[in-house]
Amino acid sequence: MFKKLHSGEIYNPGDPEVMKVQTKCLNKLYRFNKTKPYQYKKRMKMLKEMFAEIGDGCYIEPPLRTNFGGRHIHFGDGVYCNFGCTFVDDTHIYVGDKVMFGPNVVVATAAHPIAPQLREMALQYNKPIHIGNNCWIGAGALIIPGVTIGDNTVIGAGSVVTKDIPANVVAVGNPCKVLREINTELTAEEKEILKLYKVGE
């Protein structure tokens, strides 16, 4: 049954062995969400035990909600999650470096059959999600199963991402569509800001 979590096949999420592992993961998540704001080192230690992968300099604001306590979440370096993010990690979620998630973002890998006879049995299937480097996912955005988002892309607040979004664009709406490309050539003002913050030094 565990193989079916990651194969895209329809399976029973209520399988006793799956539930046993999931409950252990959710107990760890519960303890993470009860940590105090000043316990950053403790939080990071817990996340390294909970997540499939988590890089350096990541920061997650509780409450965090996940289906498997991060067991199938892969974070690069410098990922930031604001309050109330939900990762439905029934299968793998891959996130690159320096990605920012606004509050109440939902990243969901799980789906259910359209056929009512199958759905009434509470069956499901999962598709992995990939988010590139240096993306900004705006508050309340929803990313559905199987979606890929390219590097440097901005997803507008409240967007529902139903299809792949390319790199270096601003995309918004329901369904989420490309609004414009991101101009990677910096303005004079942006160059001054870079100097001010000594980026790269």
N, CA and C atoms as a LAMMPS dump frame, in Angstrom:
ITEM: TIMESTEP
0
ITEM: NUMBER OF ATOMS
603
ITEM: BOX BOUNDS ff ff ff
-5.0000000000000000e+02 5.0000000000000000e+02
-5.0000000000000000e+02 5.0000000000000000e+02
-5.0000000000000000e+02 5.0000000000000000e+02
ITEM: ATOMS id mol type element x y z
1 1 1 N 0.83 -1.207 0
2 1 2 C 0 0 0
3 1 3 C 0.864 1.256 0
4 2 1 N 2.025 1.199 0.69
5 2 2 C 2.903 2.367 0.729
6 2 3 C 3.444 2.708 -0.652
7 3 1 N 3.676 1.691 -1.49
8 3 2 C 4.136 1.949 -2.851
9 3 3 C 3.098 2.728 -3.635
10 4 1 N 1.829 2.452 -3.379
11 4 2 C 0.753 3.129 -4.106
12 4 3 C 0.653 4.607 -3.73
13 5 1 N 1.142 4.984 -2.543
14 5 2 C 1.149 6.398 -2.167
15 5 3 C 1.911 7.221 -3.197
16 6 1 N 2.956 6.628 -3.771
17 6 2 C 3.871 7.372 -4.634
18 6 3 C 3.791 6.961 -6.108
19 7 1 N 2.889 6.048 -6.439
20 7 2 C 2.812 5.548 -7.815
21 7 3 C 1.716 6.206 -8.636
22 8 1 N 0.842 6.966 -7.985
23 8 2 C -0.303 7.541 -8.689
24 8 3 C -1.488 6.602 -8.769
25 9 1 N -1.362 5.393 -8.223
26 9 2 C -2.461 4.432 -8.232
27 9 3 C -3.504 4.791 -7.165
28 10 1 N -4.723 4.379 -7.41
29 10 2 C -5.782 4.54 -6.415
30 10 3 C -5.545 3.55 -5.275
31 11 1 N -5.685 4.021 -4.048
32 11 2 C -5.435 3.178 -2.881
33 11 3 C -6.354 3.587 -1.733
34 12 1 N -6.278 2.807 -0.668
35 12 2 C -7.094 3.066 0.517
36 12 3 C -6.24 3.761 1.582
37 13 1 N -6.443 5.075 1.821
38 13 2 C -5.636 5.777 2.823
39 13 3 C -5.937 5.345 4.249
40 14 1 N -7.026 4.596 4.431
41 14 2 C -7.37 4.099 5.758
42 14 3 C -6.756 2.747 6.077
43 15 1 N -5.867 2.269 5.212
44 15 2 C -5.177 1 5.477
45 15 3 C -4.501 1.062 6.844
46 16 1 N -4.647 0.027 7.677
47 16 2 C -4.121 0.07 9.05
48 16 3 C -2.631 0.373 9.137
49 17 1 N -1.821 -0.19 8.239
50 17 2 C -0.38 0.063 8.293
51 17 3 C -0.054 1.5 7.923
52 18 1 N -0.78 2.031 6.939
53 18 2 C -0.595 3.438 6.562
54 18 3 C -0.985 4.34 7.726
55 19 1 N -2.117 4.043 8.349
56 19 2 C -2.597 4.859 9.466
57 19 3 C -1.639 4.817 10.651
58 20 1 N -1.032 3.661 10.873
59 20 2 C -0.096 3.509 11.986
60 20 3 C 1.095 4.44 11.818
61 21 1 N 1.677 4.447 10.619
62 21 2 C 2.822 5.326 10.335
63 21 3 C 2.391 6.785 10.369
64 22 1 N 1.239 7.08 9.769
65 22 2 C 0.754 8.452 9.714
66 22 3 C 0.527 9.022 11.106
67 23 1 N -0.021 8.231 11.999
68 23 2 C -0.288 8.698 13.366
69 23 3 C 1.003 9.066 14.081
70 24 1 N 2.052 8.262 13.915
71 24 2 C 3.347 8.584 14.52
72 24 3 C 3.873 9.918 13.996
73 25 1 N 3.726 10.136 12.689
74 25 2 C 4.174 11.398 12.079
75 25 3 C 3.38 12.579 12.619
76 26 1 N 2.08 12.395 12.768
77 26 2 C 1.232 13.49 13.241
78 26 3 C 1.487 13.809 14.709
79 27 1 N 1.906 12.819 15.489
80 27 2 C 2.287 13.091 16.876
81 27 3 C 3.495 14.017 16.935
82 28 1 N 4.465 13.812 16.051
83 28 2 C 5.638 14.684 15.979
84 28 3 C 5.217 16.095 15.568
85 29 1 N 4.314 16.178 14.597
86 29 2 C 3.822 17.483 14.15
87 29 3 C 3.119 18.219 15.291
88 30 1 N 2.327 17.498 16.055
89 30 2 C 1.628 18.088 17.2
90 30 3 C 2.624 18.723 18.164
91 31 1 N 3.716 17.998 18.455
92 31 2 C 4.717 18.518 19.379
93 31 3 C 5.43 19.739 18.784
94 32 1 N 5.688 19.713 17.482
95 32 2 C 6.309 20.876 16.833
96 32 3 C 5.432 22.113 16.992
97 33 1 N 4.147 21.961 16.78
98 33 2 C 3.229 23.099 16.85
99 33 3 C 3.046 23.638 18.266
100 34 1 N 3.48 22.889 19.256
101 34 2 C 3.39 23.332 20.645
102 34 3 C 4.671 24.013 21.13
103 35 1 N 5.684 24.114 20.281
104 35 2 C 6.935 24.755 20.703
105 35 3 C 6.731 26.252 20.884
106 36 1 N 7.619 26.856 21.682
107 36 2 C 7.549 28.287 21.964
108 36 3 C 8.346 29.067 20.914
109 37 1 N 7.986 30.345 20.69
110 37 2 C 8.629 31.137 19.634
111 37 3 C 10.145 31.219 19.736
112 38 1 N 10.69 31.198 20.956
113 38 2 C 12.147 31.34 21.102
114 38 3 C 12.892 30.015 20.903
115 39 1 N 12.178 28.934 20.678
116 39 2 C 12.808 27.616 20.584
117 39 3 C 13.177 27.259 19.141
118 40 1 N 13.878 28.162 18.471
119 40 2 C 14.222 27.957 17.063
120 40 3 C 15.08 26.714 16.86
121 41 1 N 16.107 26.544 17.693
122 41 2 C 17.004 25.394 17.536
123 41 3 C 16.246 24.08 17.748
124 42 1 N 15.357 24.077 18.721
125 42 2 C 14.556 22.876 18.975
126 42 3 C 13.66 22.588 17.78
127 43 1 N 13.057 23.639 17.222
128 43 2 C 12.191 23.455 16.052
129 43 3 C 12.97 22.858 14.884
130 44 1 N 14.167 23.394 14.627
131 44 2 C 14.959 22.905 13.505
132 44 3 C 15.353 21.445 13.711
133 45 1 N 15.705 21.09 14.926
134 45 2 C 16.044 19.69 15.214
135 45 3 C 14.849 18.786 14.949
136 46 1 N 13.67 19.238 15.348
137 46 2 C 12.459 18.451 15.13
138 46 3 C 12.148 18.315 13.647
139 47 1 N 12.294 19.413 12.905
140 47 2 C 11.996 19.383 11.471
141 47 3 C 12.924 18.435 10.726
142 48 1 N 14.183 18.388 11.151
143 48 2 C 15.13 17.464 10.506
144 48 3 C 14.726 16.008 10.73
145 49 1 N 14.056 15.747 11.835
146 49 2 C 13.558 14.398 12.108
147 49 3 C 12.231 14.137 11.392
148 50 1 N 11.432 15.182 11.183
149 50 2 C 10.105 15.036 10.605
150 50 3 C 10.106 15.004 9.082
151 51 1 N 10.914 15.882 8.452
152 51 2 C 10.883 16.052 7.004
153 51 3 C 11.758 15.017 6.302
154 52 1 N 11.416 14.731 5.051
155 52 2 C 12.283 13.889 4.222
156 52 3 C 13.627 14.572 4.038
157 53 1 N 13.593 15.889 3.772
158 53 2 C 14.797 16.712 3.639
159 53 3 C 14.45 18.137 4.047
160 54 1 N 15.362 18.794 4.735
161 54 2 C 15.19 20.217 5.011
162 54 3 C 16.568 20.853 5.095
163 55 1 N 16.772 21.914 4.306
164 55 2 C 18.079 22.544 4.202
165 55 3 C 18.363 23.512 5.338
166 56 1 N 19.468 24.224 5.209
167 56 2 C 19.879 25.202 6.216
168 56 3 C 19.05 26.483 6.093
169 57 1 N 18.862 27.148 7.229
170 57 2 C 18.232 28.462 7.237
171 57 3 C 16.749 28.479 6.944
172 58 1 N 16.071 27.352 7.087
173 58 2 C 14.62 27.325 6.882
174 58 3 C 13.906 27.809 8.149
175 59 1 N 12.736 28.403 7.964
176 59 2 C 11.96 28.873 9.107
177 59 3 C 10.481 28.628 8.821
178 60 1 N 9.83 27.91 9.721
179 60 2 C 8.408 27.59 9.571
180 60 3 C 7.658 28.109 10.782
181 61 1 N 6.712 28.986 10.526
182 61 2 C 5.879 29.542 11.592
183 61 3 C 4.759 28.557 11.932
184 62 1 N 4.673 28.06 13.149
185 62 2 C 3.502 27.274 13.53
186 62 3 C 2.243 28.156 13.518
187 63 1 N 1.056 27.614 13.301
188 63 2 C 0.837 26.186 13.113
189 63 3 C 1.125 25.725 11.683
190 64 1 N 1.776 24.594 11.58
191 64 2 C 2.003 23.903 10.318
192 64 3 C 1.056 22.72 10.266
193 65 1 N 0.458 22.512 9.098
194 65 2 C -0.447 21.373 8.944
195 65 3 C 0.062 20.491 7.803
196 66 1 N 0.184 19.205 8.07
197 66 2 C 0.59 18.255 7.036
198 66 3 C -0.141 16.941 7.269
199 67 1 N -0.254 16.135 6.227
200 67 2 C -0.891 14.827 6.382
201 67 3 C 0.041 13.788 6.985
202 68 1 N 1.342 13.912 6.665
203 68 2 C 2.306 12.944 7.162
204 68 3 C 3.432 13.617 7.948
205 69 1 N 3.151 14.754 8.554
206 69 2 C 4.121 15.402 9.421
207 69 3 C 5.404 15.817 8.734
208 70 1 N 5.364 15.928 7.403
209 70 2 C 6.565 16.305 6.663
210 70 3 C 7.357 15.132 6.123
211 71 1 N 6.883 13.925 6.355
212 71 2 C 7.607 12.703 5.952
213 71 3 C 7.962 12.706 4.464
214 72 1 N 7.126 13.351 3.642
215 72 2 C 7.337 13.35 2.193
216 72 3 C 7.631 14.754 1.651
217 73 1 N 8.111 15.651 2.524
218 73 2 C 8.419 17.03 2.122
219 73 3 C 9.925 17.199 2
220 74 1 N 10.354 17.792 0.889
221 74 2 C 11.771 18.034 0.607
222 74 3 C 11.974 19.537 0.439
223 75 1 N 12.617 20.183 1.403
224 75 2 C 12.896 21.63 1.349
225 75 3 C 14.38 21.851 1.08
226 76 1 N 14.668 22.823 0.209
227 76 2 C 16.036 23.274 0.029
228 76 3 C 16.441 24.212 1.158
229 77 1 N 17.438 25.059 0.899
230 77 2 C 17.915 26.014 1.897
231 77 3 C 17.057 27.277 1.905
232 78 1 N 16.92 27.878 3.083
233 78 2 C 16.314 29.2 3.192
234 78 3 C 14.847 29.278 2.845
235 79 1 N 14.094 28.217 3.067
236 79 2 C 12.646 28.232 2.8
237 79 3 C 11.925 28.849 3.991
238 80 1 N 10.968 29.735 3.694
239 80 2 C 10.179 30.383 4.755
240 80 3 C 8.7 30.068 4.554
241 81 1 N 8.043 29.608 5.609
242 81 2 C 6.595 29.363 5.6
243 81 3 C 5.939 30.226 6.661
244 82 1 N 5.028 31.062 6.252
245 82 2 C 4.291 31.887 7.189
246 82 3 C 3.215 31.049 7.889
247 83 1 N 2.456 31.704 8.775
248 83 2 C 1.474 31.005 9.602
249 83 3 C 0.462 30.212 8.78
250 84 1 N 0.115 29.032 9.282
251 84 2 C -1.036 28.298 8.77
252 84 3 C -0.848 27.614 7.435
253 85 1 N 0.382 27.352 7.024
254 85 2 C 0.578 26.644 5.761
255 85 3 C 0.179 25.174 5.91
256 86 1 N -0.372 24.627 4.828
257 86 2 C -0.813 23.236 4.807
258 86 3 C -0.121 22.507 3.662
259 87 1 N 0.539 21.409 3.993
260 87 2 C 1.177 20.57 2.989
261 87 3 C 0.538 19.178 3.076
262 88 1 N -0.288 18.868 2.103
263 88 2 C -0.935 17.556 2.063
264 88 3 C 0.081 16.602 1.435
265 89 1 N 0.968 16.094 2.276
266 89 2 C 2.147 15.359 1.795
267 89 3 C 1.926 13.852 1.778
268 90 1 N 0.821 13.415 1.168
269 90 2 C 0.599 11.978 1.019
270 90 3 C 1.603 11.372 0.043
271 91 1 N 2.125 12.186 -0.877
272 91 2 C 3.298 11.82 -1.643
273 91 3 C 4.25 13.012 -1.628
274 92 1 N 5.293 12.971 -2.451
275 92 2 C 6.406 13.902 -2.291
276 92 3 C 6.104 15.319 -2.782
277 93 1 N 6.576 16.288 -1.997
278 93 2 C 6.537 17.716 -2.334
279 93 3 C 7.987 18.197 -2.347
280 94 1 N 8.419 18.696 -3.5
281 94 2 C 9.806 19.15 -3.661
282 94 3 C 9.825 20.671 -3.778
283 95 1 N 10.589 21.326 -2.899
284 95 2 C 10.665 22.789 -2.867
285 95 3 C 12.138 23.174 -2.921
286 96 1 N 12.487 24.098 -3.821
287 96 2 C 13.875 24.51 -3.995
288 96 3 C 14.36 25.445 -2.905
289 97 1 N 15.445 26.162 -3.193
290 97 2 C 16.045 27.095 -2.243
291 97 3 C 15.322 28.438 -2.25
292 98 1 N 15.313 29.097 -1.087
293 98 2 C 14.842 30.474 -0.926
294 98 3 C 13.421 30.691 -1.462
295 99 1 N 12.567 29.748 -1.15
296 99 2 C 11.147 29.866 -1.505
297 99 3 C 10.399 30.448 -0.316
298 100 1 N 9.46 31.352 -0.601
299 100 2 C 8.643 31.968 0.451
300 100 3 C 7.174 31.579 0.259
301 101 1 N 6.57 31.069 1.331
302 101 2 C 5.14 30.755 1.335
303 101 3 C 4.428 31.757 2.227
304 102 1 N 3.436 32.451 1.692
305 102 2 C 2.621 33.352 2.495
306 102 3 C 1.724 32.569 3.435
307 103 1 N 1.003 33.279 4.32
308 103 2 C 0.12 32.593 5.257
309 103 3 C -1.001 31.838 4.544
310 104 1 N -1.354 30.701 5.118
311 104 2 C -2.503 29.906 4.675
312 104 3 C -2.391 29.369 3.25
313 105 1 N -1.176 29.16 2.782
314 105 2 C -0.981 28.488 1.496
315 105 3 C -1.281 26.998 1.671
316 106 1 N -1.886 26.393 0.637
317 106 2 C -2.161 24.957 0.632
318 106 3 C -1.447 24.319 -0.553
319 107 1 N -0.62 23.31 -0.263
320 107 2 C 0.066 22.537 -1.294
321 107 3 C -0.417 21.096 -1.141
322 108 1 N -1.264 20.643 -2.082
323 108 2 C -1.981 19.381 -1.886
324 108 3 C -1.629 18.361 -2.961
325 109 1 N -1.061 17.222 -2.539
326 109 2 C -0.718 16.165 -3.491
327 109 3 C -1.832 15.137 -3.657
328 110 1 N -2.81 15.127 -2.769
329 110 2 C -3.826 14.072 -2.755
330 110 3 C -5.068 14.472 -3.543
331 111 1 N -5.639 13.497 -4.244
332 111 2 C -6.883 13.702 -4.989
333 111 3 C -7.768 12.468 -4.83
334 112 1 N -9.012 12.621 -5.246
335 112 2 C -9.972 11.522 -5.112
336 112 3 C -10.611 11.221 -6.454
337 113 1 N -11.021 9.98 -6.68
338 113 2 C -11.623 9.608 -7.957
339 113 3 C -12.893 10.403 -8.245
340 114 1 N -13.141 10.646 -9.528
341 114 2 C -14.387 11.308 -9.933
342 114 3 C -15.567 10.345 -9.819
343 115 1 N -15.34 9.073 -10.114
344 115 2 C -16.419 8.076 -10.064
345 115 3 C -16.995 7.998 -8.652
346 116 1 N -18.289 8.271 -8.48
347 116 2 C -18.865 8.31 -7.131
348 116 3 C -18.775 6.974 -6.392
349 117 1 N -18.807 5.856 -7.147
350 117 2 C -18.734 4.553 -6.496
351 117 3 C -17.386 4.341 -5.808
352 118 1 N -16.326 4.896 -6.409
353 118 2 C -14.997 4.794 -5.802
354 118 3 C -14.823 5.825 -4.69
355 119 1 N -15.382 7 -4.93
356 119 2 C -15.186 8.079 -3.958
357 119 3 C -15.911 7.796 -2.643
358 120 1 N -17.077 7.117 -2.728
359 120 2 C -17.801 6.827 -1.493
360 120 3 C -17.054 5.824 -0.625
361 121 1 N -16.036 5.176 -1.198
362 121 2 C -15.182 4.262 -0.434
363 121 3 C -13.981 4.987 0.164
364 122 1 N -13.94 6.338 -0.015
365 122 2 C -12.876 7.186 0.532
366 122 3 C -11.506 6.822 -0.031
367 123 1 N -11.475 6.351 -1.292
368 123 2 C -10.213 6.038 -1.949
369 123 3 C -9.564 7.317 -2.453
370 124 1 N -8.265 7.268 -2.704
371 124 2 C -7.563 8.435 -3.232
372 124 3 C -6.355 8.013 -4.047
373 125 1 N -5.762 9.01 -4.719
374 125 2 C -4.492 8.828 -5.416
375 125 3 C -3.698 10.114 -5.249
376 126 1 N -2.393 10.037 -5.453
377 126 2 C -1.518 11.177 -5.175
378 126 3 C -0.616 11.487 -6.364
379 127 1 N -0.305 12.769 -6.53
380 127 2 C 0.638 13.201 -7.556
381 127 3 C 1.619 14.198 -6.931
382 128 1 N 2.922 14.034 -7.183
383 128 2 C 3.922 14.914 -6.556
384 128 3 C 3.849 16.345 -7.093
385 129 1 N 4.349 17.268 -6.289
386 129 2 C 4.395 18.688 -6.643
387 129 3 C 5.846 19.153 -6.593
388 130 1 N 6.244 19.971 -7.585
389 130 2 C 7.602 20.511 -7.654
390 130 3 C 7.545 22.035 -7.708
391 131 1 N 8.267 22.7 -6.819
392 131 2 C 8.365 24.165 -6.8
393 131 3 C 9.843 24.516 -6.89
394 132 1 N 10.194 25.364 -7.849
395 132 2 C 11.594 25.679 -8.121
396 132 3 C 12.22 26.596 -7.084
397 133 1 N 13.405 27.097 -7.41
398 133 2 C 14.147 27.994 -6.523
399 133 3 C 13.582 29.415 -6.553
400 134 1 N 13.681 30.095 -5.42
401 134 2 C 13.431 31.532 -5.335
402 134 3 C 12.021 31.93 -5.768
403 135 1 N 11.052 31.083 -5.465
404 135 2 C 9.65 31.396 -5.78
405 135 3 C 8.985 32.079 -4.586
406 136 1 N 7.944 32.824 -4.884
407 136 2 C 7.115 33.442 -3.84
408 136 3 C 5.686 32.987 -4.083
409 137 1 N 5.123 32.26 -3.137
410 137 2 C 3.751 31.768 -3.22
411 137 3 C 2.903 32.627 -2.294
412 138 1 N 2.031 33.444 -2.869
413 138 2 C 1.279 34.436 -2.104
414 138 3 C 0.25 33.831 -1.164
415 139 1 N -0.184 34.648 -0.215
416 139 2 C -1.103 34.211 0.838
417 139 3 C -2.355 33.557 0.269
418 140 1 N -2.715 32.427 0.857
419 140 2 C -3.955 31.766 0.498
420 140 3 C -3.957 31.07 -0.847
421 141 1 N -2.806 30.948 -1.495
422 141 2 C -2.743 30.241 -2.771
423 141 3 C -2.963 28.748 -2.549
424 142 1 N -3.501 28.092 -3.58
425 142 2 C -3.745 26.659 -3.537
426 142 3 C -3.056 26.013 -4.736
427 143 1 N -2.192 25.057 -4.45
428 143 2 C -1.471 24.334 -5.5
429 143 3 C -1.968 22.899 -5.484
430 144 1 N -2.506 22.435 -6.62
431 144 2 C -3.16 21.129 -6.645
432 144 3 C -2.195 20.04 -7.103
433 145 1 N -2.598 18.755 -6.97
434 145 2 C -1.698 17.641 -7.263
435 145 3 C -1.087 17.674 -8.666
436 146 1 N 0.206 17.331 -8.734
437 146 2 C 0.89 17.159 -10.007
438 146 3 C 1.469 18.405 -10.623
439 147 1 N 1.334 19.566 -9.974
440 147 2 C 1.766 20.84 -10.553
441 147 3 C 3.272 21.042 -10.375
442 148 1 N 3.886 21.681 -11.375
443 148 2 C 5.28 22.133 -11.301
444 148 3 C 5.315 23.64 -11.496
445 149 1 N 6.073 24.345 -10.652
446 149 2 C 6.249 25.796 -10.752
447 149 3 C 7.729 26.073 -10.945
448 150 1 N 8.069 26.857 -11.968
449 150 2 C 9.463 27.112 -12.313
450 150 3 C 10.154 28.108 -11.408
451 151 1 N 11.48 28.198 -11.551
452 151 2 C 12.307 29.091 -10.733
453 151 3 C 11.865 30.549 -10.839
454 152 1 N 11.994 31.28 -9.73
455 152 2 C 11.803 32.733 -9.653
456 152 3 C 10.369 33.202 -9.859
457 153 1 N 9.446 32.291 -9.979
458 153 2 C 8.062 32.663 -10.285
459 153 3 C 7.32 33.136 -9.037
460 154 1 N 6.416 34.088 -9.24
461 154 2 C 5.546 34.618 -8.187
462 154 3 C 4.119 34.166 -8.468
463 155 1 N 3.495 33.535 -7.471
464 155 2 C 2.091 33.129 -7.563
465 155 3 C 1.283 34.088 -6.697
466 156 1 N 0.342 34.797 -7.308
467 156 2 C -0.431 35.808 -6.602
468 156 3 C -1.294 35.239 -5.493
469 157 1 N -1.553 36.065 -4.495
470 157 2 C -2.374 35.653 -3.354
471 157 3 C -3.737 35.161 -3.821
472 158 1 N -4.187 34.069 -3.227
473 158 2 C -5.502 33.53 -3.524
474 158 3 C -5.612 32.756 -4.818
475 159 1 N -4.513 32.576 -5.523
476 159 2 C -4.552 31.868 -6.804
477 159 3 C -4.777 30.371 -6.599
478 160 1 N -5.399 29.739 -7.601
479 160 2 C -5.591 28.292 -7.607
480 160 3 C -4.795 27.74 -8.789
481 161 1 N -3.695 27.089 -8.474
482 161 2 C -2.752 26.645 -9.506
483 161 3 C -3.133 25.232 -9.935
484 162 1 N -3.751 25.134 -11.113
485 162 2 C -4.259 23.851 -11.604
486 162 3 C -3.365 23.242 -12.675
487 163 1 N -2.443 24.046 -13.233
488 163 2 C -1.546 23.564 -14.29
489 163 3 C -0.138 24.082 -14.029
490 164 1 N 0.847 23.483 -14.713
491 164 2 C 2.239 23.91 -14.561
492 164 3 C 2.391 25.386 -14.909
493 165 1 N 3.262 26.072 -14.145
494 165 2 C 3.568 27.482 -14.37
495 165 3 C 5.067 27.58 -14.669
496 166 1 N 5.453 28.274 -15.758
497 166 2 C 6.88 28.324 -16.12
498 166 3 C 7.7 29.2 -15.186
499 167 1 N 9.006 29.209 -15.417
500 167 2 C 9.927 30.033 -14.631
501 167 3 C 9.81 31.502 -15.02
502 168 1 N 10.188 32.372 -14.078
503 168 2 C 10.359 33.811 -14.334
504 168 3 C 9.088 34.517 -14.802
505 169 1 N 7.955 34.194 -14.132
506 169 2 C 6.701 34.871 -14.457
507 169 3 C 5.965 35.234 -13.179
508 170 1 N 5.019 36.182 -13.319
509 170 2 C 4.006 36.446 -12.3
510 170 3 C 2.726 35.806 -12.795
511 171 1 N 2.126 34.939 -11.977
512 171 2 C 0.903 34.237 -12.366
513 171 3 C -0.145 34.415 -11.276
514 172 1 N -1.386 34.67 -11.688
515 172 2 C -2.452 34.954 -10.724
516 172 3 C -3.77 34.366 -11.196
517 173 1 N -4.716 34.27 -10.277
518 173 2 C -6.095 33.978 -10.636
519 173 3 C -6.555 32.565 -10.354
520 174 1 N -7.828 32.329 -10.651
521 174 2 C -8.471 31.032 -10.505
522 174 3 C -9.258 30.718 -11.779
523 175 1 N -8.711 29.828 -12.636
524 175 2 C -7.435 29.127 -12.493
525 175 3 C -6.253 30.071 -12.724
526 176 1 N -5.119 29.739 -12.119
527 176 2 C -3.935 30.593 -12.183
528 176 3 C -3.368 30.621 -13.6
529 177 1 N -3.141 31.852 -14.106
530 177 2 C -2.59 32.03 -15.453
531 177 3 C -1.457 33.044 -15.403
532 178 1 N -0.558 32.95 -16.364
533 178 2 C 0.572 33.873 -16.43
534 178 3 C 0.07 35.276 -16.73
535 179 1 N 0.445 36.224 -15.865
536 179 2 C 0.08 37.623 -16.059
537 179 3 C 1.138 38.342 -16.879
538 180 1 N 2.394 38.121 -16.525
539 180 2 C 3.498 38.757 -17.259
540 180 3 C 4.801 38.052 -16.917
541 181 1 N 5.803 38.293 -17.741
542 181 2 C 7.137 37.793 -17.446
543 181 3 C 7.817 38.722 -16.455
544 182 1 N 8.769 38.173 -15.706
545 182 2 C 9.552 38.984 -14.775
546 182 3 C 10.786 39.491 -15.507
547 183 1 N 10.96 40.801 -15.488
548 183 2 C 12.13 41.41 -16.11
549 183 3 C 13.319 41.238 -15.173
550 184 1 N 14.28 40.439 -15.576
551 184 2 C 15.434 40.167 -14.718
552 184 3 C 16.478 41.279 -14.781
553 185 1 N 16.271 42.243 -15.658
554 185 2 C 17.175 43.406 -15.725
555 185 3 C 16.755 44.398 -14.642
556 186 1 N 17.652 44.67 -13.685
557 186 2 C 17.306 45.519 -12.554
558 186 3 C 17.236 46.986 -12.938
559 187 1 N 16.304 47.704 -12.31
560 187 2 C 16.239 49.15 -12.466
561 187 3 C 17.359 49.794 -11.648
562 188 1 N 17.586 51.074 -11.866
563 188 2 C 18.613 51.797 -11.104
564 188 3 C 18.286 51.772 -9.611
565 189 1 N 17.008 51.92 -9.271
566 189 2 C 16.602 51.887 -7.868
567 189 3 C 16.877 50.523 -7.246
568 190 1 N 16.563 49.449 -7.991
569 190 2 C 16.793 48.098 -7.476
570 190 3 C 18.284 47.823 -7.297
571 191 1 N 19.089 48.355 -8.183
572 191 2 C 20.542 48.201 -8.049
573 191 3 C 21.05 48.894 -6.786
574 192 1 N 20.479 50.049 -6.471
575 192 2 C 20.865 50.759 -5.252
576 192 3 C 20.468 49.97 -4.011
577 193 1 N 19.307 49.328 -4.071
578 193 2 C 18.859 48.505 -2.942
579 193 3 C 19.82 47.334 -2.737
580 194 1 N 20.248 46.726 -3.828
581 194 2 C 21.209 45.631 -3.723
582 194 3 C 22.501 46.092 -3.052
583 195 1 N 22.958 47.283 -3.442
584 195 2 C 24.175 47.834 -2.823
585 195 3 C 23.953 48.087 -1.336
586 196 1 N 22.771 48.603 -0.999
587 196 2 C 22.452 48.94 0.384
588 196 3 C 22.538 47.704 1.269
589 197 1 N 22.016 46.585 0.764
590 197 2 C 22.005 45.37 1.561
591 197 3 C 23.194 44.462 1.284
592 198 1 N 24.118 44.936 0.468
593 198 2 C 25.383 44.238 0.21
594 198 3 C 25.165 42.797 -0.21
595 199 1 N 24.246 42.612 -1.153
596 199 2 C 23.932 41.272 -1.618
597 199 3 C 25.163 40.659 -2.289
598 200 1 N 25.468 39.451 -1.925
599 200 2 C 26.584 38.743 -2.529
600 200 3 C 27.886 38.927 -1.794
601 201 1 N 27.917 39.788 -0.777
602 201 2 C 29.164 39.986 -0.026
603 201 3 C 29.195 39.108 1.224
